[in-house]
Amino acid sequence: MSNPTAPAGPQHARPQQSEQHTYRVTLRGVWTPVDEAERETLRAGLAEADGLGAMRFTSEGSLAYDRTLKAFSFRVELRSDAEDGEEMAAALAEERLEHVLRERGLHCGELRAAVTDLDTMKVNRKRRG
């Protein structure tokens, strides 16, 4: 016997949408300039890359390095599916960094990633008392 309150026709399961989380990713690496022209490109970018102003999380990513031209950091804030986790967030950040470096004609060595999921981060609040 059919249920009078159930809709007629085949039952279709609605696809579940994955929950999106916000991640802050810091990539650290070392420069591997291939020639003097690349070193000049790095020196020319020092004004925007040196100092605290360059050390912020943005959706485009911010590149920070100093006059030694040895190491750098790249900070980016992005959204990704929570089920894909921090590994996917790191991979997406690496893609953004590769794009930035390719645009500027720069090269780097191996990268290290530090990822923070802002949606699962515990915040300890001061107690009043």
Residue frames as qw, qx, qy, qz and C-alpha x, y, z in Angstrom:
[[0.000, 0.891, 0.455, 0.000, 0.00, 0.00, 0.00],
 [0.433, 0.470, -0.023, 0.769, 1.35, 3.45, -0.89],
 [0.309, -0.455, -0.415, 0.725, 1.96, 6.24, 1.56],
 [0.203, 0.845, 0.460, 0.179, -0.45, 9.12, 0.83],
 [0.195, -0.947, 0.050, 0.251, 1.99, 11.75, 2.15],
 [0.573, -0.315, 0.501, 0.567, 5.00, 10.57, 0.09],
 [0.334, 0.624, -0.261, -0.656, 5.60, 12.31, -3.25],
 [0.901, 0.333, 0.261, -0.095, 4.79, 10.26, -6.33],
 [0.603, 0.730, -0.312, 0.080, 7.54, 9.06, -8.64],
 [0.833, 0.070, -0.369, 0.406, 11.07, 7.76, -8.02],
 [0.499, -0.851, -0.005, 0.165, 12.89, 8.91, -4.93],
 [0.624, 0.582, -0.196, 0.483, 16.08, 10.83, -5.83],
 [0.639, -0.551, -0.190, 0.502, 18.70, 11.40, -3.23],
 [0.157, 0.983, -0.053, 0.080, 19.86, 14.99, -3.21],
 [0.735, 0.285, -0.306, 0.534, 23.62, 15.24, -3.66],
 [0.527, -0.763, -0.190, 0.323, 25.23, 16.47, -0.51],
 [0.330, 0.856, -0.176, 0.357, 27.24, 19.64, -0.80],
 [0.733, -0.078, -0.384, 0.556, 30.58, 19.48, 0.86],
 [0.333, -0.910, -0.161, 0.186, 31.19, 21.93, 3.65],
 [0.520, 0.655, -0.149, 0.528, 33.76, 24.62, 2.85],
 [0.627, -0.653, -0.147, 0.398, 36.41, 25.60, 5.39],
 [0.220, 0.944, -0.191, 0.156, 38.74, 28.58, 5.43],
 [0.889, -0.174, -0.020, 0.424, 42.44, 27.73, 5.55],
 [0.015, 0.951, -0.302, -0.068, 45.46, 29.90, 6.17],
 [0.946, 0.100, 0.065, 0.303, 48.53, 28.43, 4.53],
 [0.104, -0.896, 0.386, 0.194, 52.12, 29.54, 4.95],
 [0.926, 0.294, -0.004, 0.235, 54.61, 28.15, 2.47],
 [0.306, -0.840, 0.378, 0.240, 58.31, 28.53, 3.20],
 [0.899, 0.326, 0.142, 0.257, 61.08, 27.93, 0.71],
 [0.432, -0.565, 0.296, 0.638, 64.45, 29.04, -0.58],
 [0.487, 0.784, -0.126, -0.363, 65.20, 30.90, -3.76],
 [0.727, -0.095, 0.541, 0.412, 67.07, 29.10, -6.53],
 [0.351, 0.828, -0.080, -0.431, 67.76, 31.91, -9.01],
 [0.880, 0.249, 0.307, 0.262, 69.08, 30.62, -12.31],
 [0.554, 0.406, 0.102, 0.720, 70.87, 33.83, -13.35],
 [0.234, -0.156, -0.243, 0.928, 71.69, 37.42, -12.41],
 [0.259, -0.279, -0.368, -0.848, 68.53, 38.70, -14.13],
 [0.595, -0.493, -0.615, -0.160, 66.42, 36.69, -11.71],
 [0.495, -0.343, -0.429, 0.673, 68.36, 38.11, -8.75],
 [0.040, 0.056, 0.077, 0.995, 67.67, 41.60, -10.12],
 [0.445, -0.430, -0.538, -0.572, 63.96, 40.78, -10.31],
 [0.610, -0.489, -0.572, 0.246, 64.08, 39.76, -6.64],
 [0.351, -0.200, -0.215, 0.889, 65.94, 42.96, -5.67],
 [0.133, -0.236, -0.305, -0.913, 63.43, 45.06, -7.60],
 [0.553, -0.487, -0.553, -0.388, 60.57, 43.48, -5.64],
 [0.437, -0.092, -0.642, 0.624, 62.13, 44.10, -2.23],
 [0.153, -0.180, 0.150, -0.960, 60.10, 47.26, -1.57],
 [0.697, -0.207, -0.167, -0.666, 56.83, 45.33, -1.53],
 [0.850, -0.061, -0.522, -0.030, 58.18, 42.03, -0.18],
 [0.466, 0.109, -0.588, 0.652, 60.24, 43.22, 2.79],
 [0.166, -0.203, 0.362, -0.895, 58.65, 44.06, 6.12],
 [0.263, 0.196, 0.820, -0.468, 55.53, 43.31, 8.08],
 [0.525, 0.420, 0.018, -0.740, 53.19, 44.61, 5.39],
 [0.505, 0.330, -0.701, -0.380, 54.11, 41.68, 3.17],
 [0.127, 0.056, -0.961, 0.238, 53.34, 39.17, 5.94],
 [0.527, 0.123, 0.366, -0.757, 49.56, 39.08, 5.69],
 [0.349, 0.203, 0.909, 0.106, 47.10, 36.45, 4.56],
 [0.418, 0.423, -0.091, -0.799, 45.21, 37.40, 1.40],
 [0.842, 0.312, 0.390, -0.204, 43.21, 35.44, -1.15],
 [0.628, 0.736, -0.252, -0.010, 45.80, 36.26, -3.84],
 [0.890, -0.167, -0.110, 0.410, 48.70, 35.42, -1.55],
 [0.017, -0.974, 0.218, -0.065, 51.51, 37.62, -0.29],
 [0.863, 0.223, -0.214, 0.401, 55.17, 36.97, -0.88],
 [0.333, -0.921, 0.191, -0.061, 57.69, 38.07, 1.75],
 [0.878, 0.062, -0.096, 0.465, 61.48, 37.94, 1.66],
 [0.319, -0.889, 0.064, 0.323, 64.42, 40.06, 2.72],
 [0.246, 0.876, -0.366, -0.194, 67.62, 41.49, 1.25],
 [0.444, -0.440, 0.769, 0.134, 69.59, 38.26, 1.67],
 [0.660, 0.377, -0.375, -0.530, 67.53, 36.72, -1.15],
 [0.039, 0.251, -0.964, 0.077, 67.86, 33.30, 0.47],
 [0.011, 0.336, 0.929, -0.153, 64.48, 32.34, 1.90],
 [0.298, -0.178, -0.205, -0.915, 60.88, 33.49, 1.47],
 [0.210, 0.296, 0.858, -0.363, 57.40, 32.88, 2.77],
 [0.261, -0.189, -0.525, -0.788, 54.10, 32.95, 0.92],
 [0.182, 0.231, 0.745, -0.599, 50.90, 33.44, 2.89],
 [0.326, -0.136, -0.557, -0.752, 47.47, 32.77, 1.45],
 [0.418, 0.138, 0.667, -0.602, 43.93, 32.40, 2.80],
 [0.365, 0.081, -0.681, -0.630, 41.66, 30.13, 0.81],
 [0.733, -0.023, 0.379, -0.565, 38.48, 28.09, 0.97],
 [0.339, 0.251, -0.871, -0.252, 38.40, 24.40, 0.23],
 [0.795, -0.276, -0.393, -0.370, 36.19, 21.40, 0.88],
 [0.505, -0.618, 0.492, -0.348, 36.54, 20.32, 4.49],
 [0.969, -0.038, 0.237, -0.067, 36.56, 16.66, 3.48],
 [0.738, 0.573, -0.200, 0.294, 39.68, 17.29, 1.35],
 [0.741, -0.577, -0.114, 0.325, 41.47, 18.58, 4.42],
 [0.257, -0.864, 0.229, 0.367, 44.70, 20.41, 4.99],
 [0.585, -0.129, 0.611, 0.518, 46.65, 18.48, 2.35],
 [0.389, 0.650, 0.538, 0.369, 44.43, 19.85, -0.40],
 [0.091, -0.985, -0.103, 0.108, 44.68, 23.36, 1.04],
 [0.473, -0.606, 0.428, 0.476, 48.49, 23.09, 0.92],
 [0.534, 0.191, 0.654, 0.501, 48.36, 21.85, -2.68],
 [0.218, 0.863, 0.417, 0.182, 46.08, 24.74, -3.70],
 [0.260, -0.918, 0.117, 0.276, 48.45, 27.21, -2.03],
 [0.555, -0.307, 0.559, 0.534, 51.39, 25.70, -3.90],
 [0.448, 0.544, 0.587, 0.398, 49.50, 26.16, -7.18],
 [0.021, 0.982, 0.190, 0.006, 48.94, 29.83, -6.37],
 [0.429, -0.736, 0.341, 0.398, 52.59, 30.30, -5.48],
 [0.597, 0.051, 0.616, 0.511, 53.69, 28.59, -8.70],
 [0.312, 0.796, 0.446, 0.265, 51.48, 31.02, -10.66],
 [0.185, -0.970, 0.040, 0.150, 52.98, 34.05, -8.86],
 [0.537, -0.516, 0.493, 0.450, 56.53, 32.82, -9.40],
 [0.572, 0.328, 0.612, 0.437, 55.89, 31.97, -13.06],
 [0.186, 0.934, 0.289, 0.098, 54.47, 35.48, -13.67],
 [0.214, -0.937, 0.243, 0.129, 57.66, 37.00, -12.24],
 [0.717, 0.551, -0.412, 0.115, 60.05, 34.53, -13.81],
 [0.259, -0.647, 0.619, -0.362, 61.30, 33.27, -10.42],
 [0.767, 0.053, -0.638, -0.041, 62.37, 29.82, -9.22],
 [0.480, -0.599, 0.459, -0.447, 62.40, 28.20, -5.81],
 [0.212, 0.242, -0.943, 0.089, 63.48, 24.97, -4.19],
 [0.372, -0.335, -0.866, 0.011, 61.52, 22.58, -2.03],
 [0.325, -0.508, -0.008, -0.798, 58.61, 24.00, -0.02],
 [0.185, -0.196, -0.856, 0.440, 57.38, 23.43, 3.53],
 [0.327, -0.493, -0.388, -0.707, 53.73, 24.09, 4.33],
 [0.030, -0.172, -0.735, 0.655, 51.99, 25.04, 7.56],
 [0.290, -0.385, -0.579, -0.657, 48.19, 24.90, 7.34],
 [0.107, 0.144, 0.662, -0.728, 45.60, 26.17, 9.81],
 [0.166, -0.497, -0.750, -0.402, 41.90, 25.35, 9.44],
 [0.093, -0.221, 0.248, -0.939, 40.21, 28.45, 10.86],
 [0.663, -0.287, -0.282, -0.631, 36.87, 26.66, 11.18],
 [0.860, -0.273, -0.428, 0.044, 38.21, 24.04, 13.59],
 [0.374, 0.359, -0.451, 0.727, 40.66, 26.24, 15.45],
 [0.501, -0.644, -0.550, 0.181, 39.95, 26.40, 19.16],
 [0.096, 0.642, -0.124, 0.750, 39.88, 29.88, 20.66],
 [0.498, -0.393, -0.619, 0.464, 40.55, 30.19, 24.37],
 [0.113, -0.789, -0.167, -0.581, 38.73, 33.16, 25.82],
 [0.169, 0.237, -0.592, 0.752, 39.88, 34.90, 28.97],
 [0.398, -0.581, -0.710, 0.011, 37.62, 34.29, 31.90],
 [0.113, -0.596, 0.134, -0.784, 36.29, 37.21, 33.83],
 [0.717, -0.447, -0.535, -0.012, 36.12, 36.75, 37.45]]
